[in-house]
Amino acid sequence: MSAGAIVVALAMAGGFGPIAARCAPRLPPRHATWLISAGAVASALCSLAVLGVLVIALLGQLPLVADEGHWSGAALRHHEITEPGVAVVAGALLMAAVGALALAARRLATALSAAYRSCKEMPADAGGLVVVREGPAQAAAVPGRPGQVVVAESLLIALTAPERRALLAHERSHLAHGHHWHRGAVTLAAAANPLLAPLRPAIVYATERWADEDAAAEVGDRRQVAAALARAALMARPSAAGARLALAAQAVPARVVALLAGPPRTRPLLFLGLTAIPLIAALAVLVLLEQADRVFDLAARAYALSHPA
């Protein structure tokens, strides 16, 4: 039973990445964004939990640890959750995951801190708009308190008035909905579980499409948003190395096609099906935790019998 729970939990947690990356673009962008970010975090936590249980079950068999925990190491070995070799591999994977997660968290914190500092230093108008006189023709939403939209003057000049409105609405949507947090969550989840790596480009596309739809709703003309998106992409140049948090245009051809195709349709069955994947992983983890608790309870009783007060 333990082996079944372990396999199901790890399979669902790892499989969510490629499955959601392939299917989520068919959902409305808002739904896709939340599904990807929340599902990635849940899947990463499930995989870490499984590895943690296996490592704790192995460490609990060591005499010093068993005496400290007041349970019988022999009883743990007799009712072991999995083979010792599997637990050793799990320990190596857990250490690698924790190290990668810590490194990714540090990089993300550094980037966010730099973005927040830059927002305080940039002179913006009342609407949080910063116009850059020189530099590549780009626009970016820089998170901060408050966040600011940075746009090159050359890009504004090249766009028509409706296209400028669409561009600014797009960037402000990123700030209003905290899209950088969704992206950051997926970055951390993929660091903890590399099988979730396909969700990195998927969350970029989902958040960009969400901002596209918000811009279309504000402007009231999907073709104008598509035109602004295409023109901005043609004028764009590679971002500077420090602009890691710039929420620039991504997957432009697919986004233009999506805009011209009309408003996205809700797909409740697809959404529920994708949501079920991390939920199944979580349920399998709960089963594994219950089994581990039962084993440790038996080991504690065995210890109490062998060490009468």
C-alpha positions as CSV (number, residue, x, y, z in Angstrom):
1,M,0.0,0.0,0.0
2,S,2.8,2.4,0.8
3,A,4.5,1.7,-2.5
4,G,1.2,2.5,-4.3
5,A,0.8,5.8,-2.5
6,I,4.4,6.7,-3.2
7,V,4.1,5.9,-6.9
8,V,0.7,7.7,-7.3
9,A,1.9,10.8,-5.5
10,L,5.1,11.1,-7.4
11,A,3.5,10.3,-10.8
12,M,0.8,12.8,-10.4
13,A,3.1,15.5,-9.0
14,G,5.6,15.0,-11.9
15,G,3.0,14.5,-14.6
16,F,1.2,17.7,-13.8
17,G,3.9,19.7,-15.5
18,P,3.9,18.4,-19.0
19,I,0.1,17.7,-19.0
20,A,-0.9,21.2,-17.8
21,A,1.7,22.9,-20.1
22,R,0.0,21.2,-23.0
23,C,-3.6,21.6,-22.0
24,A,-3.8,24.9,-20.0
25,P,-3.5,27.2,-23.1
26,R,-7.0,26.0,-24.1
27,L,-8.4,27.5,-20.9
28,P,-9.3,31.2,-20.3
29,P,-6.1,32.9,-19.4
30,R,-7.2,33.8,-15.9
31,H,-8.1,30.2,-15.1
32,A,-5.0,28.9,-16.8
33,T,-2.8,31.2,-14.7
34,W,-4.2,30.1,-11.4
35,L,-4.3,26.5,-12.4
36,I,-0.7,26.5,-13.4
37,S,0.7,28.4,-10.4
38,A,-1.4,26.8,-7.7
39,G,-1.0,23.3,-9.3
40,A,2.7,23.7,-9.6
41,V,3.1,24.7,-5.9
42,A,0.9,21.8,-4.8
43,S,2.7,19.3,-7.0
44,A,6.1,20.5,-5.7
45,L,5.0,20.3,-2.1
46,C,3.6,16.8,-2.7
47,S,6.9,15.5,-4.2
48,L,8.9,17.1,-1.3
49,A,6.5,15.5,1.2
50,V,7.0,12.0,-0.2
51,L,10.8,12.4,-0.2
52,G,10.7,13.7,3.3
53,V,8.6,10.8,4.6
54,L,11.0,8.3,3.1
55,V,14.0,10.0,4.5
56,I,12.4,10.3,8.0
57,A,11.5,6.6,7.9
58,L,15.1,5.7,7.2
59,L,16.6,8.1,9.7
60,G,14.3,6.8,12.4
61,Q,15.9,3.4,12.2
62,L,19.3,4.8,13.3
63,P,19.9,3.9,17.0
64,L,20.6,7.5,18.2
65,V,17.6,8.9,16.4
66,A,15.3,6.1,17.5
67,D,16.3,6.6,21.2
68,E,15.8,10.3,20.9
69,G,12.3,9.8,19.4
70,H,11.4,7.0,21.8
71,W,10.6,4.4,19.1
72,S,12.0,1.0,18.2
73,G,14.4,1.0,15.3
74,A,13.8,-2.7,14.9
75,A,10.1,-2.2,14.6
76,L,10.6,0.5,12.0
77,R,12.8,-1.8,10.0
78,H,10.2,-4.6,10.3
79,H,7.4,-2.3,9.1
80,E,9.5,-0.2,6.8
81,I,7.6,2.0,4.3
82,T,10.0,1.2,1.4
83,E,13.3,-0.4,0.7
84,P,16.4,1.3,2.3
85,G,18.0,1.9,-1.1
86,V,14.9,3.8,-2.3
87,A,15.0,5.9,0.9
88,V,18.7,6.7,0.3
89,V,17.9,7.9,-3.3
90,A,15.0,9.9,-1.9
91,G,17.4,11.6,0.6
92,A,19.8,12.6,-2.2
93,L,16.9,13.9,-4.3
94,L,15.5,15.8,-1.3
95,M,18.9,17.5,-0.6
96,A,19.2,18.4,-4.3
97,A,15.6,19.8,-4.4
98,V,16.1,21.8,-1.2
99,G,19.4,23.2,-2.5
100,A,17.9,24.2,-5.9
101,L,14.9,25.7,-4.2
102,A,17.0,27.8,-1.9
103,L,19.1,29.0,-4.8
104,A,16.0,29.9,-6.9
105,A,14.4,31.6,-3.9
106,R,17.5,33.7,-3.4
107,R,17.6,34.8,-7.0
108,L,13.9,35.6,-7.1
109,A,14.2,37.6,-3.9
110,T,17.2,39.5,-5.3
111,A,15.3,40.3,-8.5
112,L,12.2,41.4,-6.7
113,S,14.2,43.6,-4.3
114,A,15.9,45.2,-7.3
115,A,12.6,45.8,-9.0
116,Y,11.1,47.4,-5.9
117,R,14.1,49.7,-5.4
118,S,14.0,50.7,-9.1
119,C,10.3,51.7,-8.8
120,K,11.2,54.1,-5.9
121,E,14.0,55.7,-7.9
122,M,12.1,56.1,-11.3
123,P,10.2,59.3,-11.7
124,A,6.6,58.4,-12.7
125,D,3.5,60.4,-13.5
126,A,0.3,60.1,-11.5
127,G,-0.7,56.9,-13.4
128,G,2.6,55.1,-12.7
129,L,3.9,55.6,-16.2
130,V,7.7,56.1,-16.8
131,V,8.6,57.2,-20.4
132,V,12.2,56.4,-21.3
133,R,13.7,58.8,-23.8
134,E,16.5,56.4,-25.0
135,G,16.9,52.7,-25.3
136,P,15.1,49.8,-27.1
137,A,11.5,50.1,-28.1
138,Q,10.0,48.1,-25.3
139,A,7.4,48.2,-22.6
140,A,7.6,46.5,-19.2
141,A,5.6,46.3,-16.0
142,V,8.0,46.6,-13.1
143,P,6.5,45.3,-9.8
144,G,6.8,47.6,-6.7
145,R,4.9,49.6,-4.2
146,P,3.3,50.8,-6.3
147,G,4.4,49.2,-9.5
148,Q,5.2,51.2,-12.6
149,V,4.9,50.8,-16.3
150,V,8.1,51.6,-18.2
151,V,7.7,52.4,-21.9
152,A,10.2,53.6,-24.5
153,E,9.3,56.9,-26.1
154,S,10.1,55.5,-29.5
155,L,7.5,52.8,-29.0
156,L,4.8,55.2,-28.0
157,I,5.5,57.3,-31.1
158,A,5.2,54.3,-33.4
159,L,1.8,53.3,-32.1
160,T,-1.6,54.9,-32.8
161,A,-3.6,56.3,-29.9
162,P,-5.8,53.2,-29.5
163,E,-2.7,51.0,-29.7
164,R,-1.0,53.0,-27.0
165,R,-4.0,52.6,-24.8
166,A,-4.0,48.8,-25.5
167,L,-0.3,48.6,-24.7
168,L,-0.6,50.5,-21.4
169,A,-3.7,48.5,-20.4
170,H,-1.8,45.3,-21.0
171,E,1.2,46.3,-18.8
172,R,-1.1,47.6,-16.1
173,S,-2.9,44.3,-16.0
174,H,0.3,42.6,-15.1
175,L,0.7,44.9,-12.1
176,A,-3.0,44.8,-11.1
177,H,-3.1,41.0,-10.9
178,G,0.4,40.4,-9.6
179,H,1.5,38.2,-12.5
180,H,5.1,38.3,-11.2
181,W,4.0,36.4,-8.2
182,H,2.4,33.6,-10.3
183,R,5.6,33.4,-12.3
184,G,7.8,33.4,-9.2
185,A,5.7,30.6,-7.7
186,V,6.2,28.4,-10.8
187,T,9.9,29.2,-10.8
188,L,10.2,28.0,-7.2
189,A,8.1,24.9,-7.8
190,A,10.1,23.9,-10.9
191,A,13.3,24.3,-8.9
192,A,12.0,21.9,-6.3
193,N,10.7,19.4,-8.9
194,P,12.4,19.7,-12.3
195,L,9.5,17.7,-13.9
196,L,7.5,20.9,-13.5
197,A,9.9,22.8,-15.8
198,P,7.4,22.8,-18.8
199,L,5.2,25.1,-16.7
200,R,7.7,28.0,-16.9
201,P,6.9,29.0,-20.4
202,A,3.3,28.0,-19.8
203,I,2.9,30.5,-17.0
204,V,4.5,33.2,-19.1
205,Y,2.1,32.6,-21.9
206,A,-0.9,32.4,-19.6
207,T,-0.1,35.7,-17.8
208,E,0.6,37.5,-21.1
209,R,-2.8,36.2,-22.5
210,W,-4.5,37.4,-19.4
211,A,-3.1,40.9,-19.9
212,D,-4.1,40.7,-23.6
213,E,-7.7,39.9,-22.6
214,D,-7.8,42.8,-20.1
215,A,-6.5,45.2,-22.7
216,A,-9.1,44.0,-25.2
217,A,-11.8,44.5,-22.6
218,E,-10.6,48.0,-21.8
219,V,-10.1,49.1,-25.4
220,G,-13.1,47.3,-26.7
221,D,-11.4,46.2,-30.0
222,R,-9.5,43.0,-30.1
223,R,-7.9,43.9,-33.4
224,Q,-6.4,47.0,-32.0
225,V,-4.8,45.0,-29.2
226,A,-3.5,42.5,-31.7
227,A,-2.1,45.3,-33.9
228,A,-0.4,46.9,-30.9
229,L,1.1,43.6,-29.8
230,A,2.4,42.8,-33.3
231,R,3.9,46.3,-33.8
232,A,5.5,46.3,-30.4
233,A,7.0,42.8,-31.1
234,L,8.5,44.0,-34.4
235,M,10.1,46.9,-32.7
236,A,11.4,45.1,-29.7
237,R,15.0,44.3,-29.1
238,P,16.6,41.8,-26.6
239,S,16.2,43.0,-23.0
240,A,19.1,44.1,-21.0
241,A,20.6,41.4,-18.7
242,G,19.2,43.1,-15.6
243,A,15.6,43.3,-16.8
244,R,14.7,39.8,-15.6
245,L,11.3,40.8,-14.3
246,A,10.3,42.8,-17.4
247,L,6.9,41.3,-18.4
248,A,7.6,41.6,-22.1
249,A,5.6,40.1,-25.0
250,Q,5.9,36.4,-25.4
251,A,4.7,33.9,-28.0
252,V,3.4,36.8,-30.1
253,P,2.0,34.9,-33.1
254,A,-0.1,32.5,-30.9
255,R,-1.3,35.5,-28.9
256,V,-2.3,37.4,-32.0
257,V,-4.2,34.4,-33.3
258,A,-6.0,34.0,-29.9
259,L,-7.0,37.7,-29.9
260,L,-8.4,37.5,-33.4
261,A,-10.2,34.2,-32.7
262,G,-12.5,35.9,-30.2
263,P,-13.0,35.7,-26.4
264,P,-11.8,32.4,-24.9
265,R,-14.4,29.8,-24.0
266,T,-14.7,28.4,-20.5
267,R,-13.9,24.7,-20.4
268,P,-15.1,23.4,-17.0
269,L,-14.4,19.7,-17.7
270,L,-10.8,20.4,-18.8
271,F,-10.3,22.7,-15.8
272,L,-11.6,20.1,-13.4
273,G,-9.6,17.3,-15.0
274,L,-6.4,19.3,-14.7
275,T,-7.2,20.3,-11.1
276,A,-7.7,16.7,-10.2
277,I,-4.1,15.8,-10.9
278,P,-2.5,17.7,-8.0
279,L,-5.5,16.8,-5.8
280,I,-4.9,13.1,-6.4
281,A,-1.2,13.6,-5.6
282,A,-2.2,15.3,-2.3
283,L,-4.6,12.5,-1.4
284,A,-1.9,10.0,-2.0
285,V,0.5,12.0,0.2
286,L,-2.2,12.0,3.0
287,V,-2.5,8.2,2.7
288,L,1.3,7.9,2.9
289,L,1.4,10.1,5.9
290,E,-1.3,8.1,7.6
291,Q,0.6,4.9,7.0
292,A,3.9,6.4,8.2
293,D,2.1,7.7,11.4
294,R,0.8,4.2,12.0
295,V,4.3,2.7,11.6
296,F,5.8,5.1,14.0
297,D,3.0,4.6,16.4
298,L,3.8,0.8,16.4
299,A,7.5,1.6,16.8
300,A,6.7,3.8,19.8
301,R,4.6,1.1,21.4
302,A,7.4,-1.4,20.9
303,Y,9.9,1.0,22.5
304,A,7.6,1.5,25.5
305,L,7.3,-2.3,26.0
306,S,11.1,-2.8,25.8
307,H,11.8,0.2,28.1
308,P,9.3,-0.1,31.0
309,A,9.2,2.9,33.3
